[in-house]
Amino acid sequence: MSHIRWENLMETERRQFEAMDESDRFIYFLLLQYGSPYGWGNENPTASDCSGAVCMALYAATGLLVRTTADDLLRRVFTVANPRAGDIRAVFYLTKKGGTHGDRLVAAGTATHIAGFVADGVILNSQRPNARLRRVSDVSDWYIRNGHEVVVRGLDRAALERLANAGAVWGLDAEFFRYFNVSGADAGNDAGIVAGDADCGNYDQGESGTVALPEQTGGREVCPNCPNLRTGGIGNMLANTFPANTLNRESVQSEIVRMAVRAVVQIVKRKIKRMGNRR
């Protein structure tokens, strides 16, 4: 694409972005992710999961950094009912039933997917394989038919600011720092530990479900594919696993490896059992 003078184009884009209000900046950064591949646990312009895409757009728009799950964003950040056009808005998909969905277990009422609005009725939907512009009605139709409730909420900016000031960042992928300046206070205590979505992208539209039933850790469901807490993000999982004064990268990595090995064993056992049943 040598016919495009990218340096001049991006300088123009920068000036236009700086003149926007926060709502338009949020939309701009959602659109910037159009066509980028889905990346579990990521939040950068080249690859993001659904909650990562929204958290990155919020940071770009407001300068307030949080990195958490779709469900946590619903409970603590997007709490304004009946948002108006022009507000920063998101749609959430909540499973109605506890139990198995595909081959995994989630709690009833958990938001397993989020997408930010770029216009009335249109969202930037970050799911495998790529982030795409979709009509809310089309995405919602699939989720409703598969036992989900659809909730649209607006941003509570004061709540976002409180959460950001509290350091609610369950880790940032390394690529994030290529595109954003982040202070140590903004990055939180768990920087470098990936959060990831509640659904990890494995229960997306048209997929039959590829994740085995999760193990239980402290009463919370853990995805054996990631591993990641179904409620609260990996930061909460680590807080329950390790006392605050002992948390360090080596212990975290060791625990994740042990969990991954246990998860693989569980998946193999289930497949063997299914093969036996078919005979």
N, C-alpha and C positions, 0 to 999 in steps of 0.2 A: 504493500500500500504506500509506495513512495510518492504518490501524487498528493498525499495529505501531509501538510506541515503540522505534525502532531504537537510540537512545542508551542506553536502559536494558538492552535485550537484549544489546548488545555489551559493556556493563560486566559483565554476568553471565557472558558468554562469556569475557571476559578473566580473571575470577577462577577460572573452571573450568579454563581452559587453564594458568594458573600453578600449579594444584594437581596437574596431570598429571605423570607421568614422561615421559622422553624418547620412549619408544616410542609412547605415546598422543599426544604432541604431534606426532610425525611423521605419524601417521594423521590427526589433526585437520586438519593443513595440506594433506594430500593431498585429503581430503574437501572442503576449502574451495574446491578448484579444480573440483569437479564442475560440469559444464555449461559451463565457460569455453571459449572458442574456442582452437583450436590456434594457437600463435604461434611460428614458428621463431626460435630465438635468444633467446626471452623466458623470464623466470623471475619472474613476478609473479601475484597471484591473479586477474587479469583475462585473462591469456593466457600460456601456457607451452608449450614443446615437452616431449618426454618426459624428457630429462635435466634440463631446467630445473625441471620440476615436482618432481623428486626432490631436486635441489640446494637448492631453496627450502625444501622440507619439512625437510631435514636442518638447514639454518641456523636455521629457526624452532624446531626441537626441541632443538638442542644449542648454538646460538650459535657454531658452527664453520662458516665460509664457504668453500666451494669451488664453482667453476663450471667444469665440464668436460664431456666427452662421455660417452655411455653406455659406450663401450668402456673409457675411462679409469677410470670409476667401478668397473667390474668388475675391472680389473687392480689397482687401488690402494686401493679403499675397501671394496667389498663382496667380501671375500675369505674369509669364514667359510663353510665347507662345512657342510651339514646344520644350518641354523639352526633354532632351536626357536620354537614359538609364543610370542609376546610379545617376540621379538627384532625389531629393525628389519630388514626383509627387502625384497628386490627380485628380480624375475624379469628375465632377460636373454635376448635372442634373437640367436644367433650364426649367421652364414651359414656353411655348410659348404664352399662352393666359392668359389675365387677366379674372377674373370671377370665376365661381365655378369649383372646381375639387373634385368630390365626393360631399360632403356636406359642403365644405369650400371655402373660397375666398382667392385667392393669386394674387399678381400683376404679370403681364407679365414680363418675364425676370428674375424672382427670382430663385435663386438656392435653391432648396428644399431638396437636398440630396448631400452628399459628401462621398467619400471613398478613402482611401489611397492605393497606389500601393505597392505591396510586390514583384512583378516581372513583366516582360513584359506581359501585357494582363491579369494579375491576381490582384485582390484587396481583402482587408479585408472589407467585407460589413457588417456594423453594423446596422441591422434592426431587427424588431421583427421576430421570437422570440429570435434568437441568432446571434451573430457575426459569419460569415462564410467566407471561401475563395470562391470567385466566379470569373468566367471569366467575364471580362468587357463586352464582346459581349453579354453574356446572360442577364446581368442586364440592359445594354443599350437597348437591344431589347424591353424589357417591357416598359421602359420609353419612347422610341421613339414612340411605338404604342399608348402610352397614352399622346401624345402631349408635349413631352419634347425634348430639345436640349441637346446634350452631348458635354461637353467641358473638355479637358484635359489640365491641367496647371502645371507648375513647381513652386517650392518655390522660392520666392525672399527673400533671407535671410536678406538682408539689411532692407527690408520693415518689416520683422518679428521683427527684432531687434528694429526698431523705434517704432513699435506698442507695443512691450513688455515694452520698456522703458517709454512709455506713460501711462502704467498701464491699458491696454485694457483687463481687466478681469471682465466679468459680473457675477462673483460669482463662487465659487467652492463648490462641495458637500463635506460633512464632511469626507467621506471615502478617499478623495484625499489625505488628510494630514496623513493618515496611511502609505502611500507609498512614499510620496515626502516631502522634506524639502522646505518650501516656506517662504520667508521673507515677512514682512508686505508690503514692496514696491512692491514686485512681485504680491501679492494677490490683489492689487488694492483697491479701495474704497468701492466696493460692495461685498466683500468677504462674503460668506454665502448665497448670493442670486443666485438662480440657473438660468442659461441662457437657455439652451435647444436648440434643433434644430428648424430650420424654419418649418419643417414639423411635428415635434413632434412624428414621427414614425407612424402617423395615416394614411398616404397616401402611404403605402409601397406596394411592389409587391403583387398583388393578392387581396388586400383589397379594398372593395367597397367604403370606406370612412365612417368614423364614427363621424366626427366632424361637428357640426352645423355651419351655416354661422357666421363668426365672427362679433363682434361689432366693432365700430370705436372709436379710442381714438386719438385725435389730428391728424386725417387724416391717421393714420397707422392702419393696420389690426391687431387685437388681436385675438389669438386663444382662444376660450372659454373653451377648454379642459385643457389648461395648467395653467394659461393664459400666453401667450408669444407673443411678437411682431413678425409678419411675416418678418419684415425687421428690422435688427439692434439689436435684442436681448432685453431681459427684462431690461437691464441696461439703454437703451435709453428710454424705456417706463417710467421707474421710474424717469429719469431725466426730462421728460416732465410733469409727474404728480406732482412731488414735487420740490420746489426750493432747490438748493444745500444746503442752510443753514438750511433746515428743515428735510432733509432726515435722517430717523432713522429706525431701525428694526421694531419697533412697528407700525409706520405709514405705512411702506411697507406691513407688514403682514395684517393690517386692510384693506388696499386697495385691496390686492390680494383676501381676503375673500369676499369683496363686489363684485369684478369682477366675482368670481366663482359663487356666488349666482345669479348674473344677467345672467351668462352663462347658469346655470341650468334652469332658468325660460325660457330663449329663446329656449332651446332644448325641454322642455316640450310643449311649445306653438306650435312649429313646428310639433311635433309628433301628437298633438291633431288635428292640421289643416289637416295633412295628413290622419289621420283616418277619419275625416269628409269628405274629398274629395273621399275616397274610397267608402263611403256609397252612 
